[in-house]
Amino acid sequence: MDNKRNNRRKNERKELICAVTAVVVLYTAMESIGITCPIKFITGISCAGCGMSRAWMAFLAKAFAYHPLFWLVPIAVIVLLCKSKINIKIYKIIIFTIIIMFAIVYICRLIWSGDDVVVFEPQNNILFRIIRIINSK
């Protein structure tokens, strides 16, 4: 009985993942050919959700500008919470990959960053600030 229920749940999860993936692929394909809203494209009238895709894209673009691996944090949390259900080798590979990705992005951002989010300014640490204050008196 429990085995049947577990199989049903697994199938439901797979169906949900497939449906979400299909919607994302469909919308991505439509966006790539210039259709931003299928209802507006078909009827010429904006739908109640018009602008939502652009709002999310703007949100994601801004989030990506702050840190390109922002999307990885929820995945890491899910992996950590599901540790007991994941094969230990797979778990270690996932965690190691996440750590390596963060290290590579961190080093690249330190070297090539032209923004004010990631900076390399050791002269502005607290110790140097205190010394400057003391010296200015």
C-alpha positions in Angstrom: 0.0 0.0 0.0 2.8 2.5 1.0 4.8 1.5 -2.1 1.8 2.3 -4.3 1.3 5.7 -2.6 5.0 6.5 -3.0 4.9 5.6 -6.7 1.8 7.8 -7.2 3.6 10.7 -5.4 6.7 10.3 -7.5 4.6 10.2 -10.7 2.7 13.3 -9.6 6.0 15.1 -8.9 7.3 14.1 -12.3 4.1 15.3 -14.0 4.4 18.7 -12.2 8.0 19.1 -13.1 7.2 18.2 -16.7 4.3 20.7 -16.8 6.3 23.5 -15.3 9.2 22.8 -17.7 6.9 22.7 -20.7 5.4 26.1 -19.7 8.8 27.6 -19.2 10.0 26.3 -22.6 6.9 27.5 -24.3 7.1 31.0 -22.9 10.8 31.2 -23.7 10.2 30.1 -27.3 7.4 32.6 -27.6 9.5 35.4 -26.1 12.3 34.6 -28.5 10.0 35.2 -31.5 8.5 38.4 -30.1 5.3 37.1 -28.5 5.3 38.5 -25.0 1.7 37.6 -24.1 -0.2 34.9 -25.9 -3.6 36.3 -25.0 -2.6 39.7 -26.2 -1.1 38.2 -29.3 -4.3 36.2 -30.1 -7.0 38.8 -29.0 -5.2 42.1 -29.1 -6.3 42.8 -25.5 -3.9 42.7 -22.6 -4.5 40.0 -20.0 -4.8 40.5 -16.2 -1.2 39.3 -15.9 0.3 41.5 -18.6 3.7 42.7 -17.6 4.3 39.9 -15.1 6.9 38.2 -17.3 8.7 41.4 -17.9 8.5 42.2 -14.1 10.1 38.8 -13.3 12.7 39.2 -16.0 13.7 42.7 -14.6 13.8 41.2 -11.1 16.0 38.4 -12.2 18.2 40.6 -14.2 18.7 42.9 -11.2 19.3 39.9 -8.9 21.8 38.5 -11.4 23.6 41.9 -11.4 24.0 41.6 -7.6 25.2 38.0 -7.6 25.1 35.6 -10.6 24.6 32.6 -8.3 21.5 33.9 -6.4 19.4 31.1 -7.8 21.8 28.5 -6.3 21.0 29.3 -2.7 17.5 27.8 -2.7 18.9 24.7 -4.5 21.6 24.4 -1.8 19.0 24.7 1.0 16.8 22.0 -0.6 19.8 19.7 -1.0 20.9 20.2 2.6 17.3 19.6 3.8 17.0 16.4 1.7 20.5 15.1 2.6 19.1 11.9 4.1 17.2 11.1 0.8 20.1 11.7 -1.5 22.9 9.2 -2.3 25.9 10.3 -0.3 28.2 10.4 -3.4 25.7 12.6 -5.3 25.2 14.8 -2.2 29.0 15.4 -1.9 29.3 16.1 -5.6 26.4 18.6 -5.5 27.8 20.4 -2.4 31.4 20.4 -3.8 30.1 21.8 -7.2 28.2 24.6 -5.4 31.3 25.5 -3.3 33.5 25.5 -6.4 31.0 27.6 -8.4 30.9 30.2 -5.6 34.7 30.3 -5.3 35.2 30.7 -9.1 32.5 33.5 -9.3 34.0 35.2 -6.2 37.5 35.2 -7.7 36.3 36.4 -11.1 34.2 39.2 -9.5 37.1 40.4 -7.5 39.4 40.5 -10.5 37.0 41.8 -13.2 34.3 43.5 -11.2 33.5 47.1 -12.3 30.6 47.7 -9.9 30.3 48.6 -6.3 28.8 45.3 -5.1 32.1 43.4 -5.0 35.1 45.5 -4.2 38.7 44.9 -3.3 39.6 47.8 -1.0 41.6 46.4 2.0 42.6 50.0 2.8 39.0 50.7 3.9 38.9 48.0 6.6 38.0 48.9 10.1 41.6 48.8 11.4 42.8 51.4 8.8 39.7 53.5 9.5 40.5 53.6 13.2 44.2 54.5 12.4 43.1 57.3 10.1 40.8 58.7 12.8 43.5 58.5 15.4 46.1 60.1 13.0 43.7 62.9 12.1 43.3 64.1 15.7 
